[in-house]
Amino acid sequence: MAEKQKTTFGVAIFGIGRAGTIHFGNIIQRPRLHLRYIVDLFPERGVELLKKNFIPPGRTEVCSSSDCKKVFDDASVDFVVVTTPTQEHEAIVRQALDAGKAVFCEKPISGNKDTTDQLYAKAEACKIPLYCAFQRRFDPAMSRIRNEVEKGSLGKVHMVTTFSRDSPLPSLEYLKISGGIFHDCGVHDLDMVCWVLNETPDTVFSRASAHDPNIKAIGDVDTVAIVLTFPSGAIGTVHLSRHSTYHYDQRLEVHGDRGMLSCGNPPADSLVRFSSEVAGETLPPFSFPQRYVVAYAAELDHFVGVLSGEVDKLLVSRHDVRRVTTLATAAEESYNTQQPVAIKL
């Protein structure tokens, strides 16, 4: 008789920032998930979050990052969600895998490509799911575009274009530890272009500017254009900005010899403004938690589905993560050298 798959799971969240709060909300809304721990450098943030959401005392334990060994030793924890600052991901992922826990990790798994490979190899050897989160793949409109391209609805694809303009402007404290715009923001768009085309580019070229003097002072840029050329002849163009003055701007367009598909920004709400100066004006969602409400929830459900055996495999693979890390590094190198960079995975 085949071993019965689990249907309920104990969870621990590492980090209660913006992304951690999103995942917290989705976890507590799912009866099959039991949030057993919140781990944060500032435990009081976790305590306040539990109170705000009327979680009964004793149901979820809050502990500091220095006291996280108990999480890995607790057999009731089936998987961990990692949303800490980037530089902490690798150590948490490694400890979780050593303890036999599945891992749902916000990008990146590690800042080092070889280390990422090692962690995936460890997960595969132990048959433990290791997932790197790219929530845009679960956005209904973006996913549908990818499916239409795969079916051939657009014929031969000529160009894929993405626009990502952040709102609000991230704090300087965050930008200093973000890993830079290419790895922090650009990876999502680079992944989307490759996922839609189901192809890896052979060259990357980028240009960038720092319009904000504070961002320039920390050695980063705030405005980026990336061009990717693919073996099929398709071209990908990525537009990045750290600051959109009109809320969060995330768009995707795919053009082929049989037509074009695009998805824009959903309205923030149902309010539509009309006046002598404006006709039918709406604003997009303020920031990414509002823009990707459905995608974040679907992404978590997908991961849990893999754990329970209801889903065959993770939508984001080891190859996908290695590729997007390579492309982000190449795009940054191209900006620094002002030369196109050949891609070798």
C-alpha positions in Angstrom: 0.0 0.0 0.0 1.3 3.4 -0.9 2.3 5.7 1.9 -0.5 8.2 2.7 0.5 11.8 2.0 0.2 14.5 4.6 -2.6 17.0 4.2 -1.9 19.4 7.1 1.4 21.1 7.7 3.2 22.9 10.5 4.9 26.2 9.3 7.6 28.6 10.6 8.1 32.0 9.2 11.5 33.6 9.3 11.2 37.4 9.0 8.2 39.6 9.4 8.8 42.4 7.0 6.6 43.3 4.0 6.9 39.9 2.3 6.7 38.0 5.6 3.5 39.7 6.5 1.9 38.8 3.2 2.8 35.1 3.7 1.6 35.3 7.3 -1.8 36.5 6.2 -2.1 33.7 3.6 -0.9 31.0 6.1 -3.4 31.8 8.8 -6.3 31.8 6.3 -5.6 28.2 5.3 -7.0 25.5 7.7 -4.5 22.9 6.5 -1.6 25.1 7.7 -0.7 25.6 11.4 1.7 28.5 12.0 3.9 27.2 14.8 6.6 29.8 14.9 7.4 33.4 13.9 11.2 34.1 14.0 12.4 37.6 13.8 15.3 39.8 14.9 12.7 41.9 16.7 10.3 39.4 18.3 7.9 42.1 19.4 6.9 42.6 15.8 5.7 39.0 15.7 3.8 39.4 19.0 2.1 42.5 17.7 1.1 40.8 14.5 -0.4 37.9 16.3 -2.4 40.3 18.5 -3.6 42.3 15.6 -4.9 39.2 13.9 -6.5 37.8 17.1 -4.4 34.6 17.1 -5.0 33.0 20.5 -2.0 33.0 23.0 0.0 29.8 22.8 -1.0 28.8 19.3 2.0 30.4 17.6 5.4 30.8 19.4 7.5 33.9 18.7 11.2 33.7 19.1 14.3 35.8 18.2 16.6 34.9 15.4 19.3 33.8 17.9 16.9 31.3 19.4 15.8 29.6 16.2 17.4 26.2 16.8 14.1 25.1 18.5 12.3 25.6 15.2 14.7 23.2 13.4 14.5 20.7 16.3 10.7 20.7 16.3 9.3 17.7 14.4 5.9 19.4 14.1 7.4 22.0 11.6 7.1 20.6 8.1 8.3 23.7 6.2 9.8 27.1 6.7 9.1 30.3 4.9 12.2 32.5 4.5 11.6 36.3 4.1 14.5 37.7 6.0 17.1 40.1 4.5 18.9 38.6 1.5 22.2 37.9 3.3 20.5 35.7 5.8 18.7 33.3 3.3 21.6 30.9 2.7 22.2 30.0 6.4 18.4 29.5 7.1 17.9 27.4 4.0 20.9 25.2 4.9 19.8 24.7 8.5 16.2 23.9 7.4 17.4 21.3 4.8 19.8 19.8 7.4 16.7 19.4 9.7 14.7 17.8 6.9 12.3 20.8 6.5 10.9 21.8 3.1 11.8 25.4 2.2 9.7 28.2 0.6 12.3 31.1 0.2 11.9 34.6 -1.2 14.5 35.2 -3.8 17.4 34.7 -3.8 18.2 31.3 -2.2 21.8 32.7 -2.0 23.7 35.6 -3.4 26.2 33.1 -4.8 25.3 31.0 -7.8 27.5 28.0 -6.8 26.1 28.0 -3.3 22.6 28.0 -4.7 23.5 25.0 -6.8 24.9 23.2 -3.7 21.7 23.9 -1.7 19.5 22.6 -4.6 21.7 19.5 -4.9 21.3 18.9 -1.1 17.5 19.3 -1.4 17.3 16.9 -4.3 19.5 14.3 -2.7 17.3 14.4 0.4 14.1 14.6 -1.7 13.1 17.8 0.1 11.2 20.6 -1.8 13.2 23.8 -2.1 11.3 26.6 -3.7 12.5 30.0 -4.8 9.6 32.4 -4.9 8.7 34.2 -8.2 5.1 35.2 -7.6 4.5 36.8 -11.0 4.3 33.3 -12.5 1.1 32.9 -10.5 -0.5 36.1 -11.6 -3.6 35.0 -13.6 -3.1 37.3 -16.6 0.7 36.8 -16.9 0.2 33.0 -16.6 -2.5 33.1 -19.3 -0.2 35.0 -21.6 2.5 32.4 -21.1 0.0 29.6 -21.8 -1.2 31.3 -25.0 2.4 31.7 -26.2 3.0 28.0 -25.5 -0.1 27.1 -27.5 1.2 29.1 -30.4 -1.7 31.7 -30.4 0.7 34.5 -31.2 2.7 32.5 -33.8 6.4 33.3 -33.8 7.1 35.6 -31.0 9.1 38.7 -32.0 9.4 40.7 -28.8 8.6 40.4 -25.1 8.5 43.7 -23.1 8.1 44.2 -19.3 7.7 47.3 -17.3 8.4 47.4 -13.5 8.2 50.7 -11.7 8.3 50.5 -7.9 6.0 52.3 -5.5 6.7 53.6 -3.0 10.4 54.5 -3.3 12.2 52.0 -1.0 14.0 53.3 2.0 17.7 53.9 1.8 18.2 51.4 4.6 16.5 48.7 2.5 18.4 49.7 -0.7 21.7 49.3 1.1 21.0 45.6 1.8 18.9 44.8 -1.3 21.7 43.5 -3.5 21.1 46.2 -6.1 18.4 46.8 -8.6 19.5 44.1 -11.0 19.2 41.3 -8.4 16.5 42.8 -6.3 14.0 44.0 -9.0 15.4 42.8 -12.4 15.3 39.1 -11.6 11.5 39.1 -11.7 11.4 40.6 -15.1 14.2 38.5 -16.5 12.5 35.4 -15.2 9.2 36.5 -16.8 10.7 37.0 -20.2 12.5 33.7 -20.2 9.4 31.9 -18.8 7.1 33.3 -21.5 9.5 32.4 -24.3 10.6 29.1 -22.7 14.1 30.0 -23.9 17.4 31.3 -22.6 19.0 34.4 -24.1 22.4 34.3 -25.7 23.3 37.9 -25.0 22.4 40.6 -22.5 23.0 44.4 -22.8 21.9 47.0 -20.3 22.1 50.7 -19.6 21.2 52.4 -16.3 21.2 55.8 -14.5 20.9 57.0 -11.0 18.6 60.0 -10.9 18.3 60.0 -7.1 21.5 61.3 -5.6 21.0 59.2 -2.5 20.8 56.0 -4.6 23.9 57.1 -6.6 25.8 57.7 -3.3 25.4 54.0 -2.3 26.6 52.8 -5.7 23.3 51.8 -7.1 21.1 52.9 -9.9 17.3 53.6 -10.1 16.5 53.4 -13.8 17.4 50.5 -16.0 16.9 49.2 -19.6 17.9 45.6 -20.4 17.9 44.1 -23.9 18.0 40.3 -24.3 18.5 38.5 -27.6 17.4 34.9 -28.0 18.4 32.1 -30.3 15.0 32.1 -31.9 15.4 35.7 -32.9 13.1 37.0 -30.3 14.1 40.2 -28.3 13.3 40.8 -24.7 13.2 44.4 -23.3 13.1 45.1 -19.5 12.2 48.5 -18.1 13.0 49.1 -14.4 12.5 52.1 -12.1 12.8 52.4 -8.4 10.1 55.1 -8.2 6.7 55.4 -9.9 4.8 58.5 -8.9 1.5 57.0 -10.0 1.5 53.8 -7.8 2.9 50.4 -8.7 3.4 49.9 -12.4 3.8 46.3 -13.6 3.0 45.4 -17.2 3.8 42.6 -19.7 3.5 42.6 -23.5 4.2 39.9 -26.0 4.1 40.6 -29.8 4.2 37.8 -32.4 3.5 37.5 -36.1 -0.1 36.5 -35.4 -1.0 39.2 -32.9 -0.2 40.7 -29.5 -1.1 40.0 -25.9 -0.6 42.4 -23.0 -1.6 42.6 -19.3 -1.7 45.9 -17.5 -2.3 47.2 -14.0 -5.6 46.2 -12.4 -7.4 49.1 -10.8 -6.7 49.7 -7.1 -10.4 49.8 -6.5 -13.7 50.4 -8.4 -13.4 54.2 -8.1 -13.4 55.9 -11.5 -12.9 59.7 -11.7 -14.7 61.9 -14.3 -14.4 65.7 -14.6 -14.0 68.4 -17.2 -10.3 67.5 -17.2 -10.3 63.7 -16.6 -12.4 61.0 -18.2 -12.3 57.5 -16.6 -9.2 57.9 -14.5 -8.2 55.0 -12.2 -5.0 54.3 -10.3 -3.2 51.0 -10.2 -2.5 49.3 -6.8 -0.2 51.2 -4.5 2.5 48.6 -4.1 3.3 44.9 -4.7 1.3 43.5 -1.7 -1.9 44.9 -3.3 -0.9 44.2 -6.9 -0.1 40.5 -6.4 -2.8 39.5 -3.8 -4.0 36.6 -5.9 -0.5 35.5 -7.1 1.0 35.3 -3.6 -1.9 33.1 -2.4 -1.7 30.9 -5.4 2.0 30.5 -5.0 1.7 29.3 -1.5 -1.1 26.9 -2.5 1.1 25.5 -5.2 3.9 24.8 -2.8 1.6 23.1 -0.3 0.2 21.1 -3.2 3.7 19.8 -4.0 4.1 18.8 -0.3 0.8 17.0 -0.2 1.3 15.2 -3.5 -1.5 17.0 -5.3 0.9 18.8 -7.6 3.7 17.0 -9.4 6.5 19.4 -9.3 7.5 23.0 -8.4 6.8 25.6 -11.1 10.2 27.2 -10.4 13.1 24.9 -11.0 16.8 24.8 -10.0 17.6 25.6 -13.7 15.2 28.6 -13.6 16.9 30.0 -10.5 20.4 29.5 -11.8 19.4 31.1 -15.1 17.9 34.2 -13.6 20.9 34.7 -11.3 23.2 34.4 -14.2 21.2 37.0 -16.2 21.0 39.5 -13.4 24.8 39.3 -12.9 25.3 39.6 -16.7 23.0 42.7 -16.9 24.9 44.3 -14.0 28.2 43.5 -15.7 27.0 44.9 -19.0 26.0 48.2 -17.3 29.4 48.4 -15.6 31.4 47.6 -18.8 29.0 49.2 -21.3 29.3 46.0 -23.4 27.0 43.2 -24.3 27.6 40.0 -22.3 27.4 36.5 -23.7 25.4 34.1 -21.6 26.8 30.8 -20.5 24.8 28.7 -18.0 
